[in-house]
Amino acid sequence: MTNVVELRGVVAVLGGFPALAGVDLTVGRGEVLLLQGPNGAGKTSVLRVCAGLLPVERGGGSILGMDITAQRDSIRSRVGLLGHTNGLYLDLTVAQNIRFWASTVGASRDEVSAAMQRMGLDGRLASVKADRLSAGQRRRCALASMIVRRAELWLLDEPHAGLDAAGRDEIDSVLRDAVAAGATVVVSSHELERAGALATRVVTVDGGTVRDGGGAR
């Protein structure tokens, strides 16, 4: 199995404090990896390193074969991160947000329409500015943006937060489809029963390090 994520002894610092204190982690192509652990353990920092957003102080590794230190810009173009802030432009409408992200990868109008329909955004919500959306609607918009970006590595931080039962089920369905299409998924969640049902492997993040938490499924 080809490794999409390879982190070796990664140390990352936030605000003068070590957010990651020597992380070793590999994720194979097609895996759905669940990161579990307490708040402040470093789960979000692992995702941000994998997304090319958090610089590495020490250690090394690669994401999709690209060096995590020298090729962070290239990593960002091929990875999708769904974080707490959703990555939306609040002064743009739902449709404008999704079209913007589609334009970064040359996605077609049909792909935009399909993503919006998949996430229930193709009706009146399409013309609503993101700053007027509910938390769940913003989550749906962010996920539609990830779909049109054709991300090879999906990184999701508490993806079910703010969604009703139907929205949570839809996210699970989208992730299964993404994996079936060849993507790899790393998800951080406290909803272990739901996220665990998707995962092929679980690891625990604690104290800025990663340890095995149950192995492959």
Residue, then its C-alpha position, 0 to 999 in steps of 0.5 A: m500500500t502506498n503511503v499518502v501521509e508519512l510523518r517522522g519525528v515531527v515537531a510543530v510550535l504554536g505560540g511558543f509552545p510545542a503543539l506536536a512533540g515528535v509525531d510519527l504517523t503513516v497513512g496508506r492510500g485509501e485508508v480512513l484514519l480516525l484521530q482520537g484523543p482529548n482536547g488540546a492533544g494535538k489532533t488539529s495540529v496533525l491535520r494542519v501539518c498534513a494540509g501544509l498549513l502548519p510549519v514543521e520545526r523539526g522532523g520531516g516527512s511527505i504528503l502525497g509524495m511531497d516534502i512537508t517542509a519544502q513543498r507546502d504550497s504544492i501540498r495545499s493545492r491537492v489536499g482538502l481541509l474541513g476545519h472549525t472555521n469551514g474556510l468560507y468567504l463570508d461576504l460571498t454567496v454559497a454558489q460563489n464560494i463553491r464556484f471559487w474553489a471549483s475555479t482553482v482546479g478547473a472543475s466544470r459547471d456540472e461538477v459545481s451543480a452536482a456538489m451543490q445538489r449533493m449537499g442540498l444547496d442548489g435551491r434558495l440557499a445558493s444565493v444566500k451569503a455565507d455569513r447568513l448561514s446556520a452552522g450546519q449550512r456552513r458545514r454543508c457549503a464547506l463540504a461541497s467546496m471540498i467535493v469540487r476541489r477533487a482533493e486526494l487527501w481529505l482532512l476533517d476536524e469534527p466534521h459532524a459538528g453543527l449538523d442534524a442527523a440527516g446532515r451527519d448521514e450525508i457527510d458519512s455517505v460523501l466520505r465513503d464515495a470519496v474513498a471509493a473514488g480513490a481519496t484518503v481520509v484523516v478525520s479527528s472526532h470525539e464522536l467515536e461511535r459514528a466516526g469509528a464506523l467509517a474508520t479503517r484504523v484508529v490512532t490516539v493523539d495525546g500530549g502532542t504525540v501519536r500512539d496506536g489506538g486499536g490498529a486496522r479494522 
